[in-house]
Amino acid sequence: MKKMKAYSISFSGLKIGKHHFDYQIDNTFFQDLDYNEFNAANLLVELVFEKKTTLMELEFSVNGHVNVNCDLTNEPFELPLEDQLKLVVKFGEEYNDDNEEILIIPHGEYEINAAQYIYEMIVLAMPLKKVHPGIEDGTLKSDILDKLEELSPSKNTDNENNDDYKDPRWDSLKKLLTDK
């Protein structure tokens, strides 16, 4: 966690107003947090830290790309990422991060570590299904893609086009329903 010290912001010495912080995120950031889903990462995180008299507002924005493997073919590709996160930091009796948009820290705190929020913003910006752009436009040539196409059920079989077709595998099961 010593490496995450670079993401600590000591707000006790900052003047009231907006302050800008930029972080260049690469794969070592994710390795320090034991997250190994990216082959490589090249992201720029911009943080606008606005200190007010009773609270602080943090606006994170990320822009860049990560190298990930396609969920269908396992081919690596560059996935562009862009996202934003807003966080309000208030002071209270004890630490509370139950609300995803509001963080309550004890009155005596003097710094906040932004690493966890940067990590969460980037990981949550990832799509559920990572598909190589070559699959969508049909330009990717892959052995795995050819095998998937070969093993996919054909859509133009005579059995599926015939509405009266009955699968003989179900006949013995249908007898059980009528043999009461």
Stockholm file with secondary structure:
# STOCKHOLM 1.0

chainA/1-180         MKKMKAYSISFSGLKIGKHHFDYQIDNTFFQDLDYNEFNAANLLVELVFEKKTTLMELEFSVNGHVNVNCDLTNEPFELPLEDQLKLVVKFGEEYNDDNEEILIIPHGEYEINAAQYIYEMIVLAMPLKKVHPGIEDGTLKSDILDKLEELSPSKNTDNENNDDYKDPRWDSLKKLLTDK
#=GR chainA/1-180 SS CGGGGGGEEEGGGSCSEEEEEEEEEEHHHHHHTTCCCCSEEEEEEEEEEEECSSEEEEEEEEEEEEEEECTTTCCEEEEEEEEEEEEEEEEESSCBCCSSSEEEEETTCCEEECHHHHHHHHHHHSCSSCCCHHHHHTCCCCHHHHHHHHHSCCSCCHHHHCTTCCCGGGHHHHHHHHCC
#=GC SS_cons         CGGGGGGEEEGGGSCSEEEEEEEEEEHHHHHHTTCCCCSEEEEEEEEEEEECSSEEEEEEEEEEEEEEECTTTCCEEEEEEEEEEEEEEEEESSCBCCSSSEEEEETTCCEEECHHHHHHHHHHHSCSSCCCHHHHHTCCCCHHHHHHHHHSCCSCCHHHHCTTCCCGGGHHHHHHHHCC
//
